[in-house]
Amino acid sequence: MGTYGRNFDFRIVPDEDDRQGRFFLNQVDVPIGVPVVASGAVSSALTDAQPVVLATSAQAPPRPGRGGIVVYEWIDLYGTDPLYNTYSDRDLVPQGKLCQVIAGPGLKVVFTNTVARSFLHQRNYPGRVMVAGATIATPTVVAGDLLSPGVGDDTNGYWVETQTPGEAWLVVTNVSASRREIEAEILF
């Protein structure tokens, strides 16, 4: 299992064929694990990388090489105190940086909705809704539901249920309301 911050994990880690490279985030920082689509012309300054932006509405899955779930590999903790920060504290894809776009049928991911909290009076973590409708009190997302890009913010969610099969990027395979986890399989 690969972990990318507090809100996104892999249950089945993608192999090299499912990790698409030569993309860069062409907007302000977004959380790792959100839906992105290609947008704009390639950048010769970034090895002819294709720009991607956050997908913010229900839409059909992108064609191969034109979008998926964004992942950024933090390889250093530059600018942070390594005694208090780890890789899981870095959960955003930075603007203008090369990133990976994940797609491939059968891959399993896990989204975790988090609440704002303080840790040892040292750090404050913001809350983040990755999947709308996956609350502890009254979850509406259940196994078998289809997910498509949502509104695209920490309050309303980056993924949302859809009843339209043509807009489905993911199928929910498991929901744990107590852990606020939604496990899903990529469909494209």
Secondary structure, DSSP 8 states (H G I E B T S, - for coil): --B-SSSEEEEE---TTTEEEEEEE-SS-EETT-EEEE-S--BGGGTTBEEEEE--S------TTSEEEEE------TTS-TTT--GGG--EE-TT-EEEEE--TT-EEEEE-B--EEETTTEEE--B-SBTT--SSS----TT-EEEEEEEETTTEEEEEES-GGG-SEEEEEEETTTTEEEEEE--
